[in-house]
Amino acid sequence: MFLQFFEALRAAKLPVSLKEYLALMDAMDRHVIAEDVNEFYYLSRSLLVKDERNLDKFDRVFGEVFKGLESAADLKTEIPEDWLKALSERFLTEEEKKQIEALGGWEKLMETLRKRLEEQKGRHEGGSKWIGSRGTSPFGNSGYNPEGVRIGQREGRHGRAVKVWDRREYKNLDDTVELGTRNIKVALRRLRQWARDGAATELDLPGTIRDTADKGYLDLRLVPERHNAVKVLLLLDVGGSMDPHIRLCEELFSAARSEFKHLDFFYFHNCPYEALWKDNRRRQTDTVPTLDVLHKYPRDWKLIFLGDAMMSPYEISMPGGAVEYWNEEAGAVWMQRLLDHFSHAVWLNPAPEKHWAYTVSVDLITQLVAGRMFPLTLAGLDGAMRELGR
């Protein structure tokens, strides 16, 4: 198996030499590590990978060669309750789905929902009219309707809801996470404007040599430390469809905290509205009005949105489209206020670019940011930093 591993690395174009492979075998013979697949992974990676750009290739080959070595799951584990509940969910054929008609737009949905709330007195399940579950009603969860309001369901199943009515719990992004690659930092470094201000604490070697030569004695010259003067405001989408992208967003967040001396951030969900927040655990009680953000940060700050822009189009275009409350003004109104204030702004999207064309909301956000949406890839970051640096 070890020889197969070596051959697979060579086939994947990793520059692994026979000497390095023999060093790995010698370490195994000497029992440098315990008989554990995780310890073997770190040992082999440290001996066989000489360039961090090859770490992703190495991980893929390691997973292919040694997949299945982890211990099998305990067969006595109880079946999760969510799995049992899912058994009762209603699954419709494509022909049955086509027979279910939408109510006909945002206003009709909201008007009908108000009537249902006034008339309904109890719990319903499996129907086509009342607010309930596992049916074809436009209101409820775990069922199907081509255009409805999802109420109380943790995550979507069909991606058809035009509004989500739910209370969410989000976690703050970790800005101390160790990056898997330094390439994100390298891309961010394109956005640099060097300046020297503050106390003179750094030795000015050319100035010291010049003054010493002129005066005939040692004359030390100090200058303020050079730092990146770019000011960045980062607005982070959190929760919902962003959950699969948490790791990638944490890496970007961590890199930005280390690269930009002047950096501030706020969270939002899906689309910015009249309030932003700093701490997801206290977002219900401790928010910052978006107008205050516009007044606090001057126009020379660079604005970066980070989000997948995947939401109901009504969250962008209509009042009341927000997930957890009734917003008085549409998300597009607040987006435009932010973009009018910050002349240098981009939107970074962690979702694969090939999926963007299939989502109406992504197209709407792209139009709002005047085409300045970039994928959260190394090439996308490079393009975004060039755009902000103009």
The 8 nearest C-alpha neighbors of each residue, nearest first, counted from 0:
[[1, 3, 2, 4, 64, 65, 5, 6],
 [2, 0, 4, 3, 5, 24, 6, 20],
 [1, 3, 5, 4, 0, 6, 7, 20],
 [2, 4, 0, 6, 1, 5, 7, 64],
 [5, 3, 1, 7, 2, 6, 64, 0],
 [6, 4, 2, 8, 3, 7, 1, 9],
 [5, 7, 9, 3, 8, 4, 10, 2],
 [6, 8, 10, 4, 9, 5, 3, 11],
 [9, 7, 11, 5, 10, 6, 13, 4],
 [8, 10, 6, 12, 11, 13, 7, 5],
 [11, 9, 7, 12, 8, 6, 13, 5],
 [10, 12, 8, 9, 13, 7, 56, 60],
 [13, 11, 9, 10, 14, 8, 15, 56],
 [12, 14, 9, 8, 11, 15, 53, 10],
 [15, 13, 12, 16, 9, 48, 8, 49],
 [16, 14, 13, 47, 9, 19, 17, 8],
 [17, 15, 18, 19, 14, 20, 47, 9],
 [16, 18, 20, 19, 21, 15, 22, 5],
 [19, 17, 21, 16, 20, 22, 15, 23],
 [20, 18, 22, 16, 21, 17, 47, 23],
 [19, 21, 17, 23, 22, 18, 24, 16],
 [22, 20, 24, 18, 23, 19, 25, 17],
 [23, 21, 19, 25, 20, 24, 18, 26],
 [22, 24, 20, 26, 21, 25, 27, 19],
 [25, 23, 21, 27, 26, 22, 28, 20],
 [24, 26, 28, 22, 27, 23, 21, 29],
 [27, 25, 23, 29, 24, 28, 31, 22],
 [26, 28, 24, 30, 25, 29, 31, 23],
 [29, 27, 25, 30, 26, 24, 31, 23],
 [28, 30, 26, 27, 31, 25, 32, 24],
 [31, 29, 27, 32, 28, 26, 33, 34],
 [30, 32, 29, 26, 27, 33, 28, 42],
 [33, 31, 30, 38, 34, 39, 27, 35],
 [32, 34, 35, 30, 38, 31, 39, 36],
 [35, 33, 32, 36, 39, 38, 30, 37],
 [34, 36, 38, 33, 37, 39, 32, 40],
 [35, 37, 39, 38, 40, 34, 68, 69],
 [38, 36, 40, 39, 35, 41, 42, 34],
 [37, 39, 41, 40, 35, 36, 42, 32],
 [40, 38, 36, 42, 37, 41, 43, 35],
 [41, 39, 37, 38, 43, 42, 44, 36],
 [40, 42, 44, 38, 39, 43, 45, 37],
 [43, 41, 39, 45, 44, 40, 38, 46],
 [44, 42, 46, 40, 45, 41, 47, 39],
 [43, 45, 41, 47, 48, 42, 46, 40],
 [44, 46, 42, 43, 47, 48, 41, 49],
 [47, 45, 43, 44, 48, 19, 42, 23],
 [46, 48, 44, 43, 45, 15, 19, 49],
 [49, 47, 44, 50, 45, 46, 53, 54],
 [48, 50, 47, 51, 46, 45, 53, 14],
 [49, 51, 52, 53, 48, 54, 14, 47],
 [50, 52, 53, 54, 49, 180, 48, 181],
 [53, 51, 50, 54, 55, 180, 56, 182],
 [52, 54, 51, 56, 55, 50, 57, 48],
 [55, 53, 57, 51, 56, 52, 58, 48],
 [56, 54, 58, 57, 53, 59, 52, 51],
 [57, 55, 59, 53, 54, 58, 60, 11],
 [56, 58, 54, 60, 55, 59, 61, 53],
 [59, 57, 61, 55, 56, 60, 62, 54],
 [58, 60, 62, 56, 57, 61, 63, 55],
 [59, 61, 63, 57, 62, 58, 64, 56],
 [62, 60, 58, 64, 63, 59, 65, 57],
 [61, 63, 66, 59, 60, 65, 64, 58],
 [64, 62, 60, 61, 66, 65, 59, 58],
 [63, 65, 61, 62, 66, 60, 4, 3],
 [64, 66, 62, 63, 61, 68, 67, 4],
 [67, 65, 62, 63, 68, 64, 69, 61],
 [66, 68, 69, 65, 70, 71, 62, 64],
 [69, 67, 66, 65, 70, 36, 71, 35],
 [70, 68, 67, 71, 36, 66, 65, 35],
 [69, 71, 68, 72, 67, 73, 36, 35],
 [70, 72, 69, 73, 67, 68, 74, 66],
 [73, 71, 74, 70, 76, 75, 69, 67],
 [72, 74, 75, 76, 71, 70, 77, 78],
 [75, 73, 76, 72, 77, 71, 78, 70],
 [74, 76, 73, 77, 72, 78, 71, 79],
 [77, 75, 74, 73, 78, 72, 79, 71],
 [76, 78, 79, 75, 74, 80, 73, 82],
 [77, 79, 80, 76, 82, 83, 81, 75],
 [80, 78, 81, 82, 77, 83, 76, 84],
 [79, 81, 83, 82, 84, 78, 85, 77],
 [82, 80, 84, 79, 83, 85, 78, 86],
 [83, 81, 85, 80, 84, 79, 86, 78],
 [82, 84, 80, 86, 85, 81, 79, 78],
 [85, 83, 81, 86, 82, 87, 80, 88],
 [84, 86, 82, 88, 87, 83, 81, 141],
 [87, 85, 84, 83, 88, 82, 89, 81],
 [86, 88, 85, 84, 89, 83, 133, 90],
 [89, 87, 85, 133, 86, 141, 90, 142],
 [88, 90, 133, 142, 87, 91, 134, 141],
 [91, 89, 88, 92, 142, 143, 133, 87],
 [92, 90, 95, 96, 89, 93, 94, 143],
 [91, 93, 95, 94, 96, 90, 97, 89],
 [92, 94, 96, 95, 97, 91, 98, 90],
 [95, 93, 97, 92, 96, 98, 91, 99],
 [96, 94, 92, 98, 97, 93, 91, 99],
 [95, 97, 93, 98, 94, 99, 91, 92],
 [98, 96, 94, 95, 99, 93, 100, 145],
 [97, 99, 95, 96, 100, 94, 93, 101],
 [100, 98, 96, 97, 144, 101, 95, 145],
 [101, 99, 98, 102, 145, 97, 144, 146],
 [100, 102, 146, 103, 145, 99, 144, 137],
 [103, 101, 108, 107, 104, 100, 146, 137],
 [102, 104, 101, 107, 105, 108, 146, 106],
 [105, 103, 107, 106, 108, 102, 101, 146],
 [104, 106, 108, 107, 109, 103, 313, 161],
 [107, 105, 109, 108, 104, 110, 103, 111],
 [106, 108, 110, 105, 109, 104, 111, 103],
 [107, 109, 105, 111, 106, 110, 112, 104],
 [110, 108, 112, 106, 111, 107, 105, 113],
 [109, 111, 107, 113, 112, 108, 106, 114],
 [112, 110, 114, 108, 113, 109, 107, 115],
 [111, 113, 109, 115, 114, 110, 108, 116],
 [114, 112, 116, 110, 111, 115, 109, 117],
 [113, 115, 111, 117, 112, 116, 118, 110],
 [114, 116, 112, 118, 117, 113, 119, 111],
 [117, 115, 113, 114, 119, 118, 112, 130],
 [116, 118, 114, 115, 119, 113, 120, 112],
 [119, 117, 115, 116, 114, 120, 113, 129],
 [118, 120, 115, 116, 117, 121, 129, 130],
 [121, 119, 118, 122, 117, 116, 115, 123],
 [122, 120, 119, 123, 130, 131, 129, 118],
 [121, 123, 131, 124, 120, 130, 119, 129],
 [124, 122, 131, 121, 129, 130, 132, 125],
 [123, 125, 132, 131, 126, 133, 134, 122],
 [124, 134, 126, 133, 132, 123, 127, 135],
 [127, 125, 134, 124, 128, 135, 136, 129],
 [126, 128, 136, 135, 134, 129, 125, 137],
 [127, 129, 136, 126, 130, 137, 135, 138],
 [130, 128, 131, 136, 127, 115, 123, 126],
 [129, 131, 138, 139, 123, 136, 128, 115],
 [132, 130, 139, 123, 124, 129, 122, 138],
 [131, 133, 140, 124, 139, 141, 134, 125],
 [134, 132, 142, 141, 125, 88, 89, 124],
 [133, 135, 125, 142, 126, 132, 136, 127],
 [134, 136, 127, 143, 144, 142, 126, 137],
 [135, 137, 127, 128, 138, 134, 126, 129],
 [138, 136, 147, 144, 148, 135, 146, 139],
 [139, 137, 130, 148, 136, 147, 149, 131],
 [140, 138, 131, 150, 130, 149, 132, 148],
 [139, 141, 132, 142, 149, 152, 150, 133],
 [140, 142, 133, 132, 88, 143, 152, 139],
 [143, 141, 133, 134, 140, 135, 132, 89],
 [142, 144, 135, 134, 145, 141, 136, 133],
 [143, 145, 135, 146, 137, 147, 136, 99],
 [144, 146, 159, 101, 147, 143, 100, 99],
 [147, 145, 101, 144, 160, 159, 161, 137],
 [146, 148, 137, 160, 138, 161, 144, 149],
 [149, 147, 162, 138, 160, 163, 161, 137],
 [148, 150, 163, 139, 140, 160, 164, 138],
 [151, 149, 164, 139, 152, 140, 165, 163],
 [150, 152, 165, 153, 164, 140, 149, 139],
 [153, 151, 140, 154, 150, 149, 141, 155],
 [152, 154, 151, 155, 165, 167, 239, 150],
 [155, 153, 152, 156, 239, 240, 151, 149],
 [154, 156, 158, 157, 153, 152, 160, 149],
 [155, 157, 158, 154, 141, 159, 142, 143],
 [156, 158, 159, 155, 143, 160, 145, 144],
 [157, 159, 155, 160, 156, 161, 311, 310],
 [160, 158, 157, 145, 146, 161, 147, 144],
 [161, 159, 147, 162, 148, 146, 149, 158],
 [160, 162, 311, 147, 148, 146, 159, 313],
 [163, 161, 148, 160, 320, 311, 149, 164],
 [162, 164, 149, 322, 148, 165, 150, 160],
 [165, 163, 150, 322, 323, 149, 162, 151],
 [164, 166, 151, 323, 150, 163, 167, 322],
 [165, 167, 323, 168, 164, 151, 322, 324],
 [168, 166, 165, 169, 238, 323, 239, 153],
 [167, 169, 166, 170, 280, 279, 238, 282],
 [170, 168, 279, 238, 167, 171, 237, 280],
 [169, 171, 279, 172, 280, 168, 238, 237],
 [172, 170, 279, 173, 278, 169, 280, 237],
 [171, 173, 249, 174, 170, 245, 252, 248],
 [172, 174, 175, 249, 176, 171, 253, 252],
 [173, 175, 253, 252, 176, 249, 172, 256],
 [176, 174, 173, 253, 177, 249, 250, 252],
 [177, 175, 174, 173, 178, 253, 250, 249],
 [178, 176, 175, 179, 250, 253, 174, 180],
 [179, 177, 180, 250, 176, 181, 253, 254],
 [178, 180, 177, 181, 250, 54, 51, 55],
 [181, 179, 178, 182, 51, 183, 52, 54],
 [182, 180, 184, 183, 185, 178, 179, 51],
 [181, 183, 185, 184, 180, 186, 377, 52],
 [184, 182, 186, 185, 181, 187, 377, 251],
 [183, 185, 187, 182, 181, 186, 254, 188],
 [184, 186, 182, 188, 183, 187, 181, 189],
 [187, 185, 183, 381, 184, 188, 189, 380],
 [188, 186, 184, 189, 185, 190, 183, 384],
 [189, 187, 190, 185, 186, 191, 184, 258],
 [188, 190, 187, 191, 186, 384, 385, 185],
 [191, 189, 188, 384, 187, 388, 192, 385],
 [192, 190, 227, 189, 188, 229, 193, 228],
 [191, 193, 228, 227, 229, 194, 190, 226],
 [192, 194, 227, 226, 228, 191, 225, 195],
 [195, 193, 225, 226, 228, 227, 196, 192],
 [194, 196, 225, 223, 224, 226, 197, 193],
 [197, 195, 223, 194, 198, 224, 225, 199],
 [196, 198, 223, 199, 195, 224, 200, 222],
 [197, 199, 223, 200, 196, 222, 224, 201],
 [200, 198, 223, 222, 221, 201, 197, 224],
 [199, 201, 223, 221, 198, 222, 224, 202],
 [202, 200, 222, 221, 224, 223, 199, 203],
 [203, 201, 221, 204, 220, 222, 200, 219],
 [204, 202, 221, 220, 206, 205, 222, 207],
 [203, 205, 207, 206, 202, 208, 220, 219],
 [206, 204, 208, 207, 203, 209, 210, 220],
 [207, 205, 209, 203, 204, 208, 220, 210],
 [206, 208, 220, 204, 219, 210, 205, 209],
 [209, 207, 211, 205, 206, 210, 212, 204],
 [208, 210, 206, 212, 207, 211, 205, 213],
 [211, 209, 213, 207, 212, 208, 214, 206],
 [212, 210, 217, 218, 208, 216, 214, 213],
 [211, 213, 209, 215, 210, 214, 208, 216],
 [212, 214, 210, 211, 215, 209, 216, 208],
 [215, 213, 211, 216, 212, 210, 218, 217],
 [214, 216, 212, 211, 213, 217, 210, 218],
 [217, 215, 211, 214, 218, 212, 213, 210],
 [216, 218, 211, 219, 215, 207, 210, 214],
 [217, 219, 211, 207, 210, 216, 220, 214],
 [220, 218, 207, 217, 221, 202, 203, 211],
 [219, 221, 207, 203, 206, 202, 218, 222],
 [220, 222, 202, 203, 199, 201, 200, 219],
 [221, 223, 199, 201, 203, 200, 202, 224],
 [224, 222, 199, 198, 195, 196, 200, 197],
 [223, 225, 201, 195, 200, 226, 222, 199],
 [224, 226, 195, 194, 223, 193, 227, 196],
 [227, 225, 193, 194, 228, 224, 195, 260],
 [226, 228, 193, 192, 191, 229, 194, 259],
 [229, 227, 192, 193, 194, 226, 230, 261],
 [228, 230, 227, 192, 191, 231, 261, 259],
 [231, 229, 261, 300, 262, 301, 228, 232],
 [230, 232, 301, 262, 300, 302, 233, 261],
 [231, 233, 302, 263, 264, 262, 301, 303],
 [232, 234, 264, 303, 304, 302, 263, 231],
 [235, 233, 304, 265, 264, 266, 305, 303],
 [236, 234, 266, 305, 267, 304, 237, 265],
 [235, 237, 306, 267, 268, 269, 266, 305],
 [238, 236, 268, 241, 235, 267, 266, 169],
 [239, 237, 241, 242, 169, 240, 268, 236],
 [238, 240, 241, 242, 237, 154, 268, 269],
 [239, 241, 242, 238, 243, 309, 307, 244],
 [242, 240, 238, 239, 244, 243, 237, 307],
 [241, 243, 244, 245, 240, 238, 239, 237],
 [244, 242, 241, 245, 240, 246, 239, 247],
 [245, 243, 242, 241, 247, 246, 248, 349],
 [246, 244, 248, 242, 247, 243, 249, 241],
 [245, 247, 249, 248, 244, 250, 243, 242],
 [248, 246, 250, 249, 244, 245, 251, 349],
 [249, 247, 251, 245, 250, 246, 252, 244],
 [250, 248, 252, 246, 251, 247, 172, 173],
 [251, 249, 253, 247, 248, 252, 178, 254],
 [250, 252, 248, 254, 249, 253, 255, 247],
 [253, 251, 249, 255, 250, 254, 174, 248],
 [252, 254, 174, 250, 256, 251, 255, 175],
 [255, 253, 251, 257, 256, 252, 184, 258],
 [254, 256, 258, 252, 257, 253, 259, 251],
 [257, 255, 253, 254, 258, 259, 252, 262],
 [256, 258, 254, 255, 259, 253, 260, 184],
 [257, 259, 255, 256, 254, 260, 184, 188],
 [260, 258, 261, 262, 255, 256, 257, 227],
 [259, 261, 262, 227, 258, 228, 257, 256],
 [262, 260, 230, 259, 231, 229, 263, 228],
 [263, 261, 231, 259, 232, 230, 260, 256],
 [262, 264, 232, 233, 231, 261, 265, 230],
 [265, 263, 233, 232, 234, 262, 266, 277],
 [264, 266, 234, 277, 276, 275, 235, 233],
 [265, 267, 235, 276, 234, 275, 236, 277],
 [266, 268, 236, 271, 275, 235, 237, 270],
 [267, 269, 236, 237, 270, 238, 271, 266],
 [268, 270, 236, 308, 310, 267, 271, 309],
 [269, 271, 268, 330, 272, 267, 315, 314],
 [272, 270, 267, 330, 333, 334, 268, 273],
 [271, 273, 330, 274, 333, 270, 289, 326],
 [272, 274, 289, 288, 333, 271, 275, 290],
 [275, 273, 288, 289, 287, 272, 286, 276],
 [276, 274, 287, 286, 267, 266, 265, 289],
 [275, 277, 286, 266, 265, 287, 282, 278],
 [278, 276, 265, 266, 279, 275, 264, 286],
 [279, 277, 280, 281, 276, 282, 171, 266],
 [278, 280, 282, 281, 169, 171, 170, 277],
 [279, 281, 278, 282, 169, 170, 168, 171],
 [282, 280, 279, 283, 278, 285, 284, 286],
 [281, 283, 279, 285, 284, 276, 286, 280],
 [284, 282, 281, 285, 286, 280, 279, 276],
 [283, 285, 282, 281, 286, 280, 276, 287],
 [286, 284, 282, 281, 283, 276, 287, 278],
 [287, 285, 276, 275, 282, 274, 284, 288],
 [286, 288, 275, 274, 276, 289, 291, 285],
 [289, 287, 274, 291, 290, 273, 275, 286],
 [288, 290, 274, 292, 273, 291, 275, 287],
 [289, 291, 293, 288, 292, 294, 273, 274],
 [292, 290, 294, 288, 289, 293, 295, 287],
 [293, 291, 289, 295, 290, 294, 296, 288],
 [292, 294, 290, 291, 295, 296, 289, 340],
 [295, 293, 291, 292, 296, 290, 297, 289],
 [294, 296, 292, 293, 291, 297, 290, 298],
 [295, 297, 293, 294, 292, 298, 300, 299],
 [298, 296, 299, 300, 295, 294, 293, 341],
 [297, 299, 341, 300, 340, 296, 342, 301],
 [298, 300, 297, 301, 341, 230, 342, 343],
 [301, 299, 230, 298, 231, 297, 302, 232],
 [300, 302, 231, 343, 344, 232, 230, 299],
 [301, 303, 344, 232, 231, 233, 343, 300],
 [304, 302, 233, 345, 344, 346, 234, 232],
 [303, 305, 346, 234, 347, 233, 235, 345],
 [306, 304, 347, 235, 236, 346, 348, 234],
 [307, 305, 236, 348, 308, 304, 235, 347],
 [306, 308, 348, 309, 350, 349, 241, 305],
 [309, 307, 361, 306, 360, 310, 269, 364],
 [310, 308, 307, 360, 361, 358, 240, 311],
 [311, 309, 360, 312, 308, 269, 314, 161],
 [310, 312, 161, 313, 314, 162, 360, 160],
 [313, 311, 360, 314, 315, 310, 316, 359],
 [312, 314, 316, 317, 315, 311, 320, 161],
 [315, 313, 320, 312, 321, 311, 316, 317],
 [316, 314, 330, 331, 313, 312, 329, 317],
 [315, 317, 313, 329, 331, 314, 312, 330],
 [318, 316, 329, 313, 320, 315, 314, 319],
 [319, 317, 329, 328, 327, 326, 320, 316],
 [320, 318, 325, 326, 321, 317, 327, 324],
 [319, 321, 314, 313, 318, 317, 162, 322],
 [322, 320, 314, 319, 324, 323, 326, 325],
 [321, 323, 163, 164, 324, 165, 320, 162],
 [324, 322, 165, 166, 164, 321, 325, 167],
 [325, 323, 321, 322, 326, 319, 164, 320],
 [324, 326, 319, 321, 327, 320, 318, 323],
 [327, 325, 319, 318, 328, 321, 324, 320],
 [326, 328, 318, 319, 325, 329, 273, 317],
 [329, 327, 318, 326, 330, 332, 317, 319],
 [328, 330, 318, 317, 331, 316, 332, 315],
 [329, 331, 315, 333, 332, 272, 270, 271],
 [330, 332, 334, 315, 329, 333, 316, 335],
 [333, 331, 335, 330, 329, 334, 336, 328],
 [334, 332, 336, 330, 335, 331, 272, 337],
 [333, 335, 331, 337, 336, 332, 330, 338],
 [334, 336, 338, 332, 333, 337, 339, 331],
 [337, 335, 333, 339, 334, 338, 340, 332],
 [336, 338, 334, 340, 335, 339, 341, 333],
 [337, 339, 335, 341, 340, 336, 334, 342],
 [338, 340, 336, 337, 341, 335, 342, 334],
 [339, 341, 337, 338, 298, 342, 336, 293],
 [342, 340, 298, 338, 343, 339, 337, 344],
 [341, 343, 340, 344, 338, 339, 298, 299],
 [344, 342, 301, 341, 387, 302, 345, 300],
 [343, 345, 302, 303, 301, 342, 341, 387],
 [346, 344, 303, 371, 372, 304, 383, 347],
 [345, 347, 304, 372, 303, 305, 373, 371],
 [348, 346, 305, 373, 375, 374, 372, 304],
 [347, 349, 374, 307, 306, 375, 350, 373],
 [350, 348, 375, 307, 374, 244, 351, 347],
 [349, 351, 307, 348, 352, 374, 354, 375],
 [352, 350, 353, 354, 349, 374, 355, 348],
 [351, 353, 354, 355, 374, 350, 348, 356],
 [352, 354, 351, 355, 356, 357, 350, 374],
 [355, 353, 352, 356, 351, 357, 358, 350],
 [354, 356, 352, 357, 358, 353, 361, 351],
 [355, 357, 354, 358, 353, 362, 361, 359],
 [356, 358, 355, 354, 359, 361, 353, 362],
 [359, 357, 361, 360, 356, 355, 309, 362],
 [358, 360, 362, 361, 363, 312, 357, 356],
 [359, 361, 312, 363, 362, 358, 309, 310],
 [362, 360, 308, 364, 363, 359, 358, 355],
 [361, 363, 365, 359, 360, 364, 366, 358],
 [364, 362, 360, 366, 361, 365, 367, 359],
 [365, 363, 367, 361, 366, 362, 360, 368],
 [366, 364, 362, 370, 368, 363, 367, 372],
 [365, 367, 369, 363, 364, 368, 370, 362],
 [366, 368, 364, 369, 365, 363, 335, 334],
 [367, 369, 365, 371, 366, 370, 364, 345],
 [370, 368, 366, 367, 371, 365, 372, 364],
 [369, 371, 365, 368, 372, 366, 367, 364],
 [370, 372, 345, 368, 369, 346, 373, 365],
 [373, 371, 346, 370, 365, 347, 345, 348],
 [372, 374, 347, 379, 348, 346, 383, 371],
 [375, 373, 348, 379, 376, 347, 349, 352],
 [376, 374, 349, 348, 347, 379, 380, 373],
 [377, 375, 379, 378, 374, 380, 349, 373],
 [376, 378, 380, 379, 381, 183, 186, 375],
 [379, 377, 381, 376, 380, 382, 374, 375],
 [378, 380, 376, 374, 373, 382, 381, 377],
 [381, 379, 383, 377, 382, 378, 376, 186],
 [380, 382, 378, 186, 384, 379, 383, 377],
 [381, 383, 379, 385, 380, 384, 386, 378],
 [384, 382, 380, 386, 385, 381, 379, 387],
 [383, 385, 387, 381, 386, 190, 382, 189],
 [386, 384, 388, 382, 383, 387, 381, 389],
 [385, 387, 383, 384, 388, 389, 382, 345],
 [388, 386, 384, 385, 343, 389, 383, 344],
 [387, 389, 385, 386, 190, 384, 189, 191],
 [388, 387, 386, 385, 343, 384, 190, 383]]
